[in-house]
Amino acid sequence: MLAQQFRINQVSTAEEAERIVAFLLSDHSFDDTRYTPGELVHFRELPYRALKGELLFWYAEDASGQVVGINCVAENEQQTGGFSWDYIVVHRHYRKSGVAASLIEQMFLHMQAAGARYIITYTCDLPEYSRIRQLFERNGFALVGRCPDYYYKGEDRLIYYRKLV
């Protein structure tokens, strides 16, 4: 896939939010589908929260209008220039096509315009998450913490940080 075969949008309608939820719950999104109850709530609510202005949510769609990737970020509760990056997900057939890079570029452009000081993100320590850990590291994030048994027993949460200014 070439980068020109998809476009990046910010979610702006309920119809787009519905398509994003369907993508997130599809077999084409996550490699590990043993979702926590909280993840299922997030998948169903995050695009709609973006419509209310509570967070920023970008999605990539291919030429046929199929959602092929998503990315969302929100300013943290302190509102002092720190942001939390929740999810970046790319359709398994569009991986290594530039979708993730384009979504991340949009996010960082927003961070720069907002004068963001830092961004934190997180993932699981299981082998299934090695690619997302590599993506964080390629994009300048450093591993700064670990919360044991966060998701389920034996599944730690890894916390990544990147200073922006």
DSSP file (Angstrom, degrees, kcal/mol; ACC not computed):
  #  RESIDUE AA STRUCTURE BP1 BP2  ACC     N-H-->O    O-->H-N    N-H-->O    O-->H-N    TCO  KAPPA ALPHA  PHI   PSI    X-CA   Y-CA   Z-CA
    1    1 A M              0   0    0      0, 0.0     2,-0.3     0, 0.0     5,-0.0   0.000 360.0 360.0 360.0 139.6    0.0    0.0    0.0
    2    2 A L    >   -     0   0    0      1,-0.1     3,-2.2    96,-0.0    95,-0.1  -0.732 360.0-116.3 -99.8 153.0    1.2    3.5   -0.8
    3    3 A A  G >  S+     0   0    0     -2,-0.3     3,-1.1     1,-0.3    -1,-0.1   0.790 113.4  64.0 -57.4 -29.0    0.7    6.5    1.5
    4    4 A Q  G 3  S+     0   0    0      1,-0.3    -1,-0.3     3,-0.0     0, 0.0   0.572  85.7  75.4 -73.5  -7.6   -1.5    8.1   -1.2
    5    5 A Q  G <  S+     0   0    0     -3,-2.2    58,-0.8    57,-0.0     2,-0.3   0.282  98.9  40.7 -91.0  12.0   -4.0    5.3   -0.9
    6    6 A F  E <   -A   62   0A   0     -3,-1.1     2,-0.3    56,-0.2    56,-0.2  -0.974  67.8-146.7-148.7 161.9   -5.5    6.6    2.3
    7    7 A R  E     -A   61   0A   0     54,-2.3    54,-2.2    -2,-0.3     2,-0.4  -0.965  14.9-129.6-132.2 151.5   -6.4    9.9    3.9
    8    8 A I  E     +A   60   0A   0     -2,-0.3     2,-0.3    52,-0.2    52,-0.2  -0.853  30.6 172.7-102.6 131.6   -6.3   11.1    7.5
    9    9 A N  E     -A   59   0A   0     50,-2.9    50,-2.8    -2,-0.4     2,-0.5  -0.910  32.1-123.3-131.0 158.7   -9.4   12.8    9.0
   10   10 A Q  E     -A   58   0A   0     -2,-0.3    48,-0.2    48,-0.2     2,-0.0  -0.898  43.6-103.4 -98.5 135.9  -10.4   14.0   12.4
   11   11 A V        +     0   0    0     46,-2.5    46,-0.2    -2,-0.5     3,-0.1  -0.348  55.1 154.1 -60.4 132.7  -13.6   12.4   13.6
   12   12 A S        +     0   0    0      1,-0.2     2,-0.3    -2,-0.0    -1,-0.2   0.428  50.2  51.7-140.9  -5.0  -16.5   14.9   13.2
   13   13 A T  S  > S-     0   0    0      1,-0.1     4,-2.1     0, 0.0    -1,-0.2  -0.941  74.3-120.9-136.4 158.9  -19.7   13.0   12.8
   14   14 A A  H  > S+     0   0    0     -2,-0.3     4,-2.5     1,-0.2     5,-0.2   0.847 114.4  58.0 -64.0 -34.0  -21.6   10.2   14.6
   15   15 A E  H  > S+     0   0    0      2,-0.2     4,-2.0     1,-0.2    -1,-0.2   0.915 107.1  46.8 -63.8 -42.1  -21.5    8.1   11.4
   16   16 A E  H  > S+     0   0    0      2,-0.2     4,-2.3     1,-0.2    -2,-0.2   0.920 111.0  52.7 -63.6 -43.2  -17.7    8.3   11.4
   17   17 A A  H  X S+     0   0    0     -4,-2.1     4,-2.5     1,-0.2    -2,-0.2   0.904 107.8  51.3 -59.5 -42.3  -17.7    7.4   15.1
   18   18 A E  H  X S+     0   0    0     -4,-2.5     4,-2.3     1,-0.2    -1,-0.2   0.911 110.1  48.8 -61.3 -43.1  -19.9    4.3   14.4
   19   19 A R  H  X S+     0   0    0     -4,-2.0     4,-2.0     2,-0.2    -1,-0.2   0.875 110.9  51.1 -65.3 -36.1  -17.5    3.2   11.6
   20   20 A I  H  X S+     0   0    0     -4,-2.3     4,-2.8     2,-0.2    -2,-0.2   0.924 108.9  50.0 -66.7 -44.8  -14.5    3.7   14.0
   21   21 A V  H  X S+     0   0    0     -4,-2.5     4,-2.0     1,-0.2    -2,-0.2   0.928 109.9  51.3 -59.1 -44.8  -16.2    1.6   16.7
   22   22 A A  H  < S+     0   0    0     -4,-2.3     4,-0.3     1,-0.2    -1,-0.2   0.904 111.2  48.6 -59.6 -41.3  -16.9   -1.2   14.2
   23   23 A F  H >< S+     0   0    0     -4,-2.0     3,-1.6     1,-0.2     6,-0.3   0.946 109.5  51.4 -62.3 -48.3  -13.2   -1.1   13.1
   24   24 A L  H 3< S+     0   0    0     -4,-2.8     6,-0.4     1,-0.3    -1,-0.2   0.844 114.4  43.5 -59.9 -34.1  -12.0   -1.2   16.7
   25   25 A L  T 3< S+     0   0    0     -4,-2.0    -1,-0.3    -5,-0.2    -2,-0.2   0.391  98.3 101.5 -91.9   2.9  -14.2   -4.3   17.4
   26   26 A S  S X  S-     0   0    0     -3,-1.6     3,-0.8    -4,-0.3     4,-0.4  -0.260  85.2-112.5 -82.5 171.4  -13.3   -6.0   14.1
   27   27 A D  T 3  S+     0   0    0      1,-0.2    -1,-0.1     2,-0.1    -4,-0.1   0.480 110.8  66.3 -77.8  -4.0  -10.9   -8.9   13.5
   28   28 A H  T 3  S+     0   0    0     -5,-0.2    64,-2.3    63,-0.1    -1,-0.2   0.444  93.9  57.2 -98.8  -1.1   -8.7   -6.5   11.5
   29   29 A S  S <  S+     0   0    0     -3,-0.8    61,-0.3    -6,-0.3     2,-0.2   0.902  98.0  30.6 -97.8 -80.7   -7.6   -4.1   14.3
   30   30 A F        -     0   0    0     -4,-0.4    -1,-0.2    -6,-0.4     3,-0.1  -0.551  53.3-149.8 -88.5 145.3   -5.8   -5.6   17.4
   31   31 A D  S    S+     0   0    0     -2,-0.2     2,-0.7     1,-0.2    -1,-0.1   0.861  94.1  53.0 -74.9 -37.8   -3.6   -8.6   17.4
   32   32 A D        +     0   0    0      1,-0.1    -1,-0.2    96,-0.1    -2,-0.0  -0.881  63.9 177.0-102.0 109.3   -4.5   -9.4   21.0
   33   33 A T        +     0   0    0     -2,-0.7     2,-1.7     1,-0.1    -1,-0.1   0.139  47.5 110.8-102.0  19.6   -8.3   -9.6   21.3
   34   34 A R        -     0   0    0      0, 0.0    -1,-0.1     0, 0.0    -2,-0.0  -0.550  59.5-171.5 -86.5  70.3   -8.5  -10.6   24.9
   35   35 A Y        -     0   0    0     -2,-1.7    -2,-0.1     1,-0.1     3,-0.0  -0.289  20.8-126.4 -69.0 145.4   -9.9   -7.2   25.7
   36   36 A T     >  -     0   0    0      1,-0.1     4,-1.9   116,-0.0     5,-0.2  -0.503  30.4-108.7 -78.3 159.7  -10.3   -5.9   29.3
   37   37 A P  H  > S+     0   0    0      0, 0.0     4,-1.6     0, 0.0     5,-0.1   0.888 121.7  53.5 -56.7 -37.2  -13.8   -4.7   30.2
   38   38 A G  H  > S+     0   0    0      1,-0.2     4,-2.5     2,-0.2     5,-0.1   0.863 104.0  54.4 -66.6 -36.4  -12.4   -1.2   30.3
   39   39 A E  H  > S+     0   0    0      2,-0.2     4,-3.0     1,-0.2     5,-0.2   0.924 105.8  52.7 -62.9 -43.0  -10.9   -1.5   26.8
   40   40 A L  H  X S+     0   0    0     -4,-1.9     4,-1.6     1,-0.2    -1,-0.2   0.897 109.6  49.0 -60.4 -39.5  -14.3   -2.5   25.4
   41   41 A V  H  X S+     0   0    0     -4,-1.6     4,-1.7     2,-0.2     5,-0.2   0.940 111.7  49.9 -62.5 -47.0  -15.8    0.6   27.0
   42   42 A H  H  X S+     0   0    0     -4,-2.5     4,-3.1     1,-0.2     3,-0.4   0.939 108.1  52.4 -56.2 -49.6  -13.1    2.8   25.5
   43   43 A F  H  < S+     0   0    0     -4,-3.0    -1,-0.2     1,-0.3    -2,-0.2   0.868 114.7  42.5 -57.2 -37.7  -13.6    1.3   22.0
   44   44 A R  H  < S+     0   0    0     -4,-1.6    -1,-0.3    -5,-0.2    -2,-0.2   0.734 125.5  31.7 -81.6 -23.0  -17.3    2.1   22.2
   45   45 A E  H >X S+     0   0    0     -4,-1.7     4,-2.3    -3,-0.4     3,-0.6   0.777  95.0  78.9-107.5 -31.7  -17.0    5.6   23.7
   46   46 A L  H 3X S+     0   0    0     -4,-3.1     4,-2.0     1,-0.3     5,-0.2   0.874  94.3  49.4 -55.7 -46.3  -13.7    7.3   22.6
   47   47 A P  H 3> S+     0   0    0      0, 0.0     4,-1.2     0, 0.0    -1,-0.3   0.885 113.9  47.7 -61.2 -34.2  -14.9    8.4   19.1
   48   48 A Y  H <> S+     0   0    0     -3,-0.6     4,-1.0     2,-0.2    -2,-0.2   0.840 107.3  55.3 -74.0 -33.3  -18.0    9.9   20.6
   49   49 A R  H  <>S+     0   0    0     -4,-2.3     5,-2.3     1,-0.2     6,-0.4   0.856 104.1  56.0 -64.7 -33.8  -16.0   11.6   23.4
   50   50 A A  H ><5S+     0   0    0     -4,-2.0     3,-1.6    -5,-0.2    -1,-0.2   0.883 100.9  57.1 -64.6 -36.9  -14.0   13.2   20.6
   51   51 A L  H 3<5S+     0   0    0     -4,-1.2    -1,-0.2     1,-0.3    -2,-0.2   0.802 105.3  51.8 -63.0 -27.5  -17.2   14.6   19.1
   52   52 A K  T 3<5S-     0   0    0     -4,-1.0    -1,-0.3    -3,-0.3    -2,-0.2   0.442 120.3-111.3 -86.6  -1.1  -17.8   16.3   22.5
   53   53 A G  T < 5S+     0   0    0     -3,-1.6    -3,-0.2     2,-0.2    -2,-0.1   0.630  83.4 123.8  82.4  13.9  -14.3   17.9   22.3
   54   54 A E  S   <S-     0   0    0     -5,-2.3     2,-0.3    -6,-0.1    -4,-0.2   0.700  80.5  -4.1 -80.9 -19.9  -12.9   15.8   25.2
   55   55 A L  S    S-     0   0    0     -6,-0.4     2,-0.4    19,-0.1    -2,-0.2  -0.952  75.6 -99.8-159.1 172.5  -10.1   14.3   23.2
   56   56 A L  E     - B   0  73A   0     17,-3.1    17,-2.1    -2,-0.3     2,-0.4  -0.880  34.6-176.8-106.0 135.9   -8.6   14.3   19.7
   57   57 A F  E     - B   0  72A   0     -2,-0.4   -46,-2.5    15,-0.2     2,-0.3  -0.959   3.2-175.9-139.9 116.4   -9.3   11.4   17.4
   58   58 A W  E     -AB  10  71A   0     13,-3.0    13,-2.2    -2,-0.4     2,-0.3  -0.804   4.5-171.2-106.2 151.5   -7.9   10.9   13.9
   59   59 A Y  E     -AB   9  70A   0    -50,-2.8   -50,-2.9    -2,-0.3     2,-0.4  -0.992  14.8-140.5-140.1 151.6   -8.7    8.0   11.6
   60   60 A A  E     -AB   8  69A   0      9,-2.6     8,-3.0    -2,-0.3     9,-1.1  -0.885  19.4-172.9-107.1 139.8   -7.4    6.9    8.3
   61   61 A E  E     -AB   7  67A   0    -54,-2.2   -54,-2.3    -2,-0.4     6,-0.2  -0.982  17.3-129.8-132.1 148.2   -9.6    5.6    5.6
   62   62 A D  E >   -A    6   0A   0      4,-2.2     3,-2.2    -2,-0.4   -56,-0.2  -0.208  44.6 -83.4 -84.7-177.8   -8.8    4.0    2.2
   63   63 A A  T 3  S+     0   0    0    -58,-0.8   -57,-0.1     1,-0.3    -1,-0.1   0.750 130.0  53.7 -61.3 -24.8  -10.2    5.1   -1.1
   64   64 A S  T 3  S-     0   0    0      2,-0.1    -1,-0.3     1,-0.0    -3,-0.0   0.471 121.0-106.1 -88.8  -0.9  -13.4    3.0   -0.6
   65   65 A G    <   +     0   0    0     -3,-2.2     2,-0.3     1,-0.3    -2,-0.1   0.544  69.7 147.3  90.1   7.8  -14.0    4.7    2.8
   66   66 A Q        -     0   0    0      1,-0.1    -4,-2.2     2,-0.0     2,-0.4  -0.615  54.2-117.0 -77.9 133.4  -13.0    1.8    5.0
   67   67 A V  E     +B   61   0A   0     -2,-0.3    -6,-0.3    -6,-0.2     3,-0.1  -0.570  40.1 169.0 -68.9 126.1  -11.4    2.7    8.3
   68   68 A V  E     +     0   0A   0     -8,-3.0    23,-2.6    -2,-0.4     2,-0.3   0.349  59.3   6.2-122.8   2.2   -7.9    1.4    8.2
   69   69 A G  E     -BC  60  90A   0     -9,-1.1    -9,-2.6    21,-0.3    -1,-0.3  -0.928  55.0-162.1-176.4 155.5   -6.4    3.1   11.3
   70   70 A I  E     -BC  59  89A   0     19,-2.4    19,-1.9    -2,-0.3     2,-0.3  -0.961   3.8-176.6-141.9 160.1   -7.1    5.3   14.3
   71   71 A N  E     -BC  58  88A   0    -13,-2.2   -13,-3.0    -2,-0.3     2,-0.3  -0.940   7.0-177.2-155.4 135.1   -5.1    7.4   16.7
   72   72 A C  E     +BC  57  87A   0     15,-2.0    14,-1.3    -2,-0.3    15,-0.7  -0.996   5.3 170.9-141.2 148.4   -6.3    9.3   19.8
   73   73 A V  E     -BC  56  85A   0    -17,-2.1   -17,-3.1    -2,-0.3     2,-0.3  -0.981   8.0-167.7-149.1 151.3   -4.8   11.6   22.3
   74   74 A A  E     - C   0  84A   0     10,-2.2    10,-3.2    -2,-0.3     2,-0.1  -0.998  30.8-106.8-143.8 146.8   -6.0   13.8   25.1
   75   75 A E  E     - C   0  83A   0     -2,-0.3     8,-0.3     8,-0.2    44,-0.0  -0.485  50.0-107.7 -65.8 143.0   -4.6   16.5   27.3
   76   76 A N    >   -     0   0    0      6,-3.1     3,-1.5    -2,-0.1     5,-0.2  -0.183  30.8 -98.4 -71.9 170.1   -4.1   15.2   30.8
   77   77 A E  T 3  S+     0   0    0      1,-0.3    -1,-0.1     2,-0.1    -2,-0.1   0.679 119.6  63.8 -65.1 -18.8   -6.3   16.2   33.7
   78   78 A Q  T 3  S-     0   0    0      4,-0.1    -1,-0.3     1,-0.0    -3,-0.0   0.742  90.0-149.0 -76.9 -22.6   -3.8   18.8   35.0
   79   79 A Q    <   +     0   0    0     -3,-1.5    -2,-0.1     3,-0.2     4,-0.1   0.880  57.8 123.7  55.6  43.9   -4.2   20.8   31.8
   80   80 A T  S    S-     0   0    0      2,-0.1    -1,-0.1    -4,-0.0     3,-0.1   0.035  94.9 -74.2-120.7  25.5   -0.6   22.0   31.9
   81   81 A G  S    S+     0   0    0      1,-0.3    36,-3.1    -5,-0.2    37,-1.3   0.529  93.5 125.3  97.3   6.3    0.6   20.9   28.5
   82   82 A G  E     - d   0 118A   0     35,-0.2    -6,-3.1    34,-0.2    -1,-0.3  -0.811  39.6-164.5 -97.6 141.4    0.9   17.1   29.2
   83   83 A F  E     -Cd  75 119A   0     35,-1.8    37,-2.6    -2,-0.4     2,-0.5  -0.909  13.3-144.0-126.0 152.3   -0.9   14.7   26.9
   84   84 A S  E     -Cd  74 120A   0    -10,-3.2   -10,-2.2    -2,-0.3     2,-0.7  -0.969  10.4-150.7-116.1 127.8   -1.8   11.1   27.1
   85   85 A W  E     +Cd  73 121A   0     35,-3.1    37,-0.5    -2,-0.5   -12,-0.2  -0.872  19.5 175.4-100.9 112.0   -1.7    8.9   24.0
   86   86 A D  E     +     0   0A   0    -14,-1.3     2,-0.4    -2,-0.7    36,-0.2   0.976  52.2   3.3 -85.2 -62.0   -4.3    6.2   24.3
   87   87 A Y  E     +C   72   0A   0    -15,-0.7   -15,-2.0    34,-0.1     2,-0.4  -0.980  39.5 175.7-136.8 139.2   -4.5    4.1   21.1
   88   88 A I  E     +C   71   0A   0     -2,-0.4     2,-0.4   -17,-0.2   -17,-0.2  -0.966  22.5 170.4-131.9 126.0   -3.0    3.8   17.7
   89   89 A V  E     -C   70   0A   0    -19,-1.9   -19,-2.4    -2,-0.4     2,-0.4  -1.000  14.4-166.4-139.0 133.8   -4.3    0.9   15.7
   90   90 A V  E     -C   69   0A   0     -2,-0.4   -21,-0.3   -61,-0.3     5,-0.1  -0.982  34.9-103.3-124.6 134.7   -3.8    0.0   12.1
   91   91 A H    >   -     0   0    0    -23,-2.6     3,-2.4    -2,-0.4     4,-0.5  -0.238  36.0-120.0 -48.6 133.3   -5.8   -2.6   10.0
   92   92 A R  G >  S+     0   0    0    -64,-2.3     3,-0.6     1,-0.3    -1,-0.1   0.775 112.6  53.6 -57.5 -27.7   -3.6   -5.6    9.8
   93   93 A H  G 3  S+     0   0    0      1,-0.2    -1,-0.3   -65,-0.2    -2,-0.1   0.582 109.3  49.9 -81.5  -8.5   -3.6   -5.4    5.9
   94   94 A Y  G X >S+     0   0    0     -3,-2.4     3,-1.3   -26,-0.2     5,-0.6   0.316  78.4 124.5-110.4   5.9   -2.4   -1.8    6.0
   95   95 A R  T < 5S+     0   0    0     -3,-0.6    -3,-0.0    -4,-0.5    -4,-0.0  -0.416  76.5  20.6 -68.1 144.7    0.5   -2.2    8.4
   96   96 A K  T 3 5S+     0   0    0     -2,-0.1    -1,-0.3     1,-0.0    -3,-0.0   0.725  96.9 105.5  67.2  25.2    3.9   -1.0    7.0
   97   97 A S  T < 5S-     0   0    0     -3,-1.3    -2,-0.1   -95,-0.1    -1,-0.0   0.408 100.2 -97.7-109.8  -0.8    2.0    1.2    4.5
   98   98 A G  T  >5S+     0   0    0     -4,-0.1     4,-2.2   -96,-0.1     5,-0.2   0.375  92.1 117.1  99.6  -3.7    2.6    4.5    6.1
   99   99 A V  H  ><S+     0   0    0     -5,-0.6     4,-2.5     2,-0.2     5,-0.2   0.963  79.2  44.0 -62.5 -52.0   -0.8    4.7    7.9
  100  100 A A  H  > S+     0   0    0      1,-0.2     4,-2.7     2,-0.2     5,-0.2   0.922 113.4  51.5 -60.2 -44.4    0.7    4.7   11.4
  101  101 A A  H  > S+     0   0    0      1,-0.2     4,-2.3     2,-0.2    -1,-0.2   0.894 111.4  47.5 -60.6 -40.0    3.4    7.2   10.4
  102  102 A S  H  X S+     0   0    0     -4,-2.2     4,-2.1     2,-0.2    -1,-0.2   0.898 112.2  49.0 -68.6 -40.6    0.8    9.6    9.0
  103  103 A L  H  X S+     0   0    0     -4,-2.5     4,-2.0     2,-0.2    -2,-0.2   0.913 113.3  47.3 -63.6 -42.5   -1.4    9.3   12.1
  104  104 A I  H  X S+     0   0    0     -4,-2.7     4,-2.8    -5,-0.2     5,-0.2   0.895 108.8  54.8 -66.2 -40.5    1.6   10.0   14.3
  105  105 A E  H  X S+     0   0    0     -4,-2.3     4,-2.3    -5,-0.2    -1,-0.2   0.926 108.3  48.9 -59.2 -45.2    2.6   12.9   12.2
  106  106 A Q  H  X S+     0   0    0     -4,-2.1     4,-2.1     2,-0.2    -1,-0.2   0.910 111.3  50.6 -60.1 -42.3   -0.8   14.5   12.6
  107  107 A M  H  X S+     0   0    0     -4,-2.0     4,-2.6     1,-0.2    -2,-0.2   0.939 111.3  46.7 -62.2 -47.7   -0.7   14.0   16.3
  108  108 A F  H  X S+     0   0    0     -4,-2.8     4,-2.6     1,-0.2    -1,-0.2   0.850 108.9  55.2 -67.1 -33.4    2.7   15.6   16.7
  109  109 A L  H  X S+     0   0    0     -4,-2.3     4,-2.4    -5,-0.2    -1,-0.2   0.916 110.9  45.9 -62.6 -41.7    1.7   18.5   14.5
  110  110 A H  H  X S+     0   0    0     -4,-2.1     4,-2.4     2,-0.2    -2,-0.2   0.926 111.1  52.3 -64.5 -44.3   -1.2   19.1   16.9
  111  111 A M  H  X>S+     0   0    0     -4,-2.6     5,-2.7     1,-0.2     4,-0.5   0.916 111.0  47.7 -57.9 -44.0    1.1   18.7   19.9
  112  112 A Q  H ><5S+     0   0    0     -4,-2.6     3,-1.2     1,-0.2    -1,-0.2   0.938 112.3  48.1 -63.3 -47.6    3.4   21.3   18.5
  113  113 A A  H 3<5S+     0   0    0     -4,-2.4    -1,-0.2     1,-0.3    -2,-0.2   0.833 112.2  50.5 -62.7 -32.3    0.6   23.7   17.7
  114  114 A A  H 3<5S-     0   0    0     -4,-2.4    -1,-0.3    -5,-0.2    -2,-0.2   0.536 111.3-121.6 -82.2  -6.8   -0.8   23.2   21.2
  115  115 A G  T <<5 -     0   0    0     -3,-1.2    -3,-0.2    -4,-0.5    -2,-0.1   0.831  42.8-173.1  69.1  31.5    2.6   23.9   22.8
  116  116 A A      < -     0   0    0     -5,-2.7   -34,-0.2    -6,-0.2    -1,-0.2  -0.283  19.9-159.0 -61.5 141.4    2.5   20.5   24.4
  117  117 A R        -     0   0    0    -36,-3.1    47,-3.4     1,-0.3    48,-1.5   0.830  66.9 -14.3 -89.6 -37.9    5.3   19.8   26.9
  118  118 A Y  E     -dE  82 163A   0    -37,-1.3   -35,-1.8    45,-0.3     2,-0.4  -0.969  52.5-142.6-157.5 168.0    5.3   16.0   26.9
  119  119 A I  E     -dE  83 162A   0     43,-2.0    43,-2.0    -2,-0.3     2,-0.3  -0.996  13.4-164.3-139.6 135.8    3.3   13.0   25.9
  120  120 A I  E     +dE  84 161A   0    -37,-2.6   -35,-3.1    -2,-0.4     2,-0.3  -0.874  12.7 168.0-116.3 153.8    2.9    9.7   27.8
  121  121 A T  E     -dE  85 160A   0     39,-2.4    39,-3.1    -2,-0.3     2,-0.3  -0.906  12.0-156.8-152.0 178.0    1.6    6.4   26.5
  122  122 A Y  E     + E   0 159A   0    -37,-0.5     2,-0.3    -2,-0.3    37,-0.2  -0.974  10.7 173.4-157.3 163.1    1.5    2.8   27.6
  123  123 A T  E     - E   0 158A   0     35,-1.8    35,-3.6    -2,-0.3     2,-0.2  -0.936  38.3 -81.1-161.0-179.5    1.2   -0.8   26.5
  124  124 A C  E     - E   0 157A   0     -2,-0.3    33,-0.2    33,-0.2     9,-0.1  -0.565  26.5-133.2 -91.7 155.9    1.4   -4.3   27.7
  125  125 A D        +     0   0    0     31,-1.5    32,-0.1    -2,-0.2    -1,-0.1   0.448  67.8 116.0 -89.4  -0.2    4.7   -6.2   28.2
  126  126 A L  S >  S-     0   0    0     30,-0.2     3,-2.1     1,-0.1    -2,-0.1  -0.289  80.7-110.3 -68.1 155.5    3.5   -9.4   26.5
  127  127 A P  G >  S+     0   0    0      0, 0.0     3,-2.0     0, 0.0     4,-0.3   0.804 114.1  69.6 -55.8 -31.0    5.3  -10.5   23.3
  128  128 A E  G 3  S+     0   0    0      1,-0.3     3,-0.3     2,-0.1     4,-0.2   0.695  98.3  52.6 -60.4 -17.5    2.2   -9.7   21.2
  129  129 A Y  G <> S+     0   0    0     -3,-2.1     4,-1.9     1,-0.2    -1,-0.3   0.227  73.9 105.5-104.0  12.5    2.9   -6.0   21.9
  130  130 A S  H <> S+     0   0    0     -3,-2.0     4,-2.2     1,-0.2    -1,-0.2   0.867  77.6  54.9 -63.0 -35.8    6.5   -5.9   20.8
  131  131 A R  H  > S+     0   0    0     -3,-0.3     4,-2.2    -4,-0.3    -1,-0.2   0.890 107.8  47.9 -67.3 -38.3    5.7   -4.0   17.6
  132  132 A I  H  > S+     0   0    0      2,-0.2     4,-2.4     1,-0.2    -1,-0.2   0.879 110.2  52.8 -70.8 -34.9    4.0   -1.2   19.4
  133  133 A R  H  X S+     0   0    0     -4,-1.9     4,-2.3     2,-0.2    -2,-0.2   0.918 110.0  48.8 -63.1 -41.5    6.9   -1.0   21.8
  134  134 A Q  H  X S+     0   0    0     -4,-2.2     4,-2.7     2,-0.2    -2,-0.2   0.893 109.0  53.4 -63.6 -39.8    9.2   -0.7   18.9
  135  135 A L  H  X S+     0   0    0     -4,-2.2     4,-1.2     2,-0.2    -2,-0.2   0.920 109.1  48.8 -61.6 -44.4    7.0    2.0   17.3
  136  136 A F  H ><>S+     0   0    0     -4,-2.4     5,-2.3     1,-0.2     3,-0.5   0.947 113.0  46.9 -59.3 -48.2    7.1    4.0   20.5
  137  137 A E  H ><5S+     0   0    0     -4,-2.3     3,-1.6     1,-0.2    -2,-0.2   0.887 108.8  54.2 -64.5 -39.7   10.9    3.7   20.7
  138  138 A R  H 3<5S+     0   0    0     -4,-2.7    -1,-0.2     1,-0.3    -2,-0.2   0.772 107.4  53.9 -62.8 -25.0   11.3    4.7   17.0
  139  139 A N  T <<5S-     0   0    0     -4,-1.2    -1,-0.3    -3,-0.5    -2,-0.2   0.109 128.0 -94.4-100.9  21.5    9.3    7.8   17.7
  140  140 A G  T < 5S+     0   0    0     -3,-1.6     2,-0.3     1,-0.3    23,-0.2   0.595  75.8 142.0  86.2  12.2   11.5    9.0   20.6
  141  141 A F      < -     0   0    0     -5,-2.3     2,-0.4    -6,-0.2    -1,-0.3  -0.649  35.2-152.3 -88.3 145.3    9.7    7.5   23.6
  142  142 A A  E     -F  161   0A   0     19,-2.7    19,-2.3    -2,-0.3     2,-0.5  -0.925  23.0-113.5-115.1 141.2   11.6    6.1   26.5
  143  143 A L  E     +F  160   0A   0     -2,-0.4    17,-0.3    17,-0.2     3,-0.1  -0.612  42.4 165.9 -69.9 121.7   10.3    3.4   28.9
  144  144 A V  E     +     0   0A   0     15,-3.2     2,-0.3    -2,-0.5    16,-0.2   0.475  52.6   5.6-120.4  -6.0    9.9    5.2   32.2
  145  145 A G  E     -F  159   0A   0     14,-1.3    14,-2.7     2,-0.0     2,-0.4  -0.997  46.9-146.4-171.2 166.4    7.9    2.7   34.3
  146  146 A R  E     -F  158   0A   0     -2,-0.3    12,-0.2    12,-0.2    10,-0.0  -0.995   5.0-161.8-143.5 133.7    6.2   -0.6   34.9
  147  147 A C  E >   -F  157   0A   0     10,-2.7    10,-2.4    -2,-0.4     3,-1.1  -0.938  28.0-132.6-117.2 106.8    3.0   -1.4   36.8
  148  148 A P  E 3  S-     0   0A   0      0, 0.0     8,-0.1     0, 0.0     5,-0.1  -0.236  80.1  -0.1 -62.3 144.0    2.9   -5.1   37.6
  149  149 A D  E 3  S+     0   0A   0      1,-0.1     7,-0.2     3,-0.1     4,-0.1   0.756  84.5 145.3  54.3  31.9   -0.2   -7.2   36.9
  150  150 A Y  E <  S+     0   0A   0     -3,-1.1     6,-0.2     5,-0.4     3,-0.1   0.939  73.3  25.1 -67.1 -49.9   -2.0   -4.1   35.5
  151  151 A Y  E    S-     0   0A   0      4,-1.8     2,-0.3     1,-0.4     5,-0.1   0.969 139.2 -24.8 -81.6 -58.5   -4.2   -5.7   32.8
  152  152 A Y  E >  S-F  155   0A   0      3,-0.5     3,-2.6  -116,-0.1    -1,-0.4  -0.905  92.8 -62.6-143.5 167.8   -4.4   -9.2   34.1
  153  153 A K  T 3  S+     0   0    0     -2,-0.3     3,-0.1     1,-0.3    -3,-0.0  -0.366 128.6  17.4 -56.2 127.1   -2.2  -11.3   36.4
  154  154 A G  T 3  S+     0   0    0      1,-0.1     2,-0.6    -2,-0.1    -1,-0.3   0.450 102.7 104.0  87.0   1.1    1.1  -11.6   34.7
  155  155 A E  E <   - F   0 152A   0     -3,-2.6    -4,-1.8   -31,-0.0    -3,-0.5  -0.899  55.4-164.1-120.2 101.7    0.5   -8.7   32.3
  156  156 A D  E     -     0   0A   0     -2,-0.6   -31,-1.5    -7,-0.2     2,-0.5  -0.466  17.6-125.9 -83.5 153.1    2.3   -5.6   33.2
  157  157 A R  E     -EF 124 147A   0    -10,-2.4   -10,-2.7   -33,-0.2     2,-0.5  -0.882  21.2-153.8 -95.8 127.9    1.7   -2.1   32.0
  158  158 A L  E     -EF 123 146A   0    -35,-3.6   -35,-1.8    -2,-0.5     2,-0.5  -0.890   7.6-150.0-102.3 132.7    4.7   -0.4   30.5
  159  159 A I  E     -EF 122 145A   0    -14,-2.7   -15,-3.2    -2,-0.5   -14,-1.3  -0.895  11.5-168.0-110.2 128.5    4.7    3.4   30.6
  160  160 A Y  E     -EF 121 143A   0    -39,-3.1   -39,-2.4    -2,-0.5     2,-0.3  -0.866   1.6-167.5-117.2 149.1    6.5    5.4   27.9
  161  161 A Y  E     -EF 120 142A   0    -19,-2.3   -19,-2.7    -2,-0.3     2,-0.4  -0.982   9.2-173.9-137.6 143.8    7.4    9.2   27.9
  162  162 A R  E     -E  119   0A   0    -43,-2.0   -43,-2.0    -2,-0.3     2,-0.3  -0.950  19.6-140.8-139.9 122.4    8.5   11.7   25.3
  163  163 A K  E     -E  118   0A   0     -2,-0.4   -45,-0.3   -23,-0.2   -46,-0.1  -0.620  17.0-176.0 -75.8 135.8    9.5   15.3   26.2
  164  164 A L              0   0    0    -47,-3.4   -46,-0.2    -2,-0.3   -47,-0.2   0.773 360.0 360.0-105.7 -35.0    8.3   17.6   23.4
  165  165 A V              0   0    0    -48,-1.5   -47,-0.1   -50,-0.1   -48,-0.1   0.310 360.0 360.0-135.7 360.0    9.6   21.0   24.5
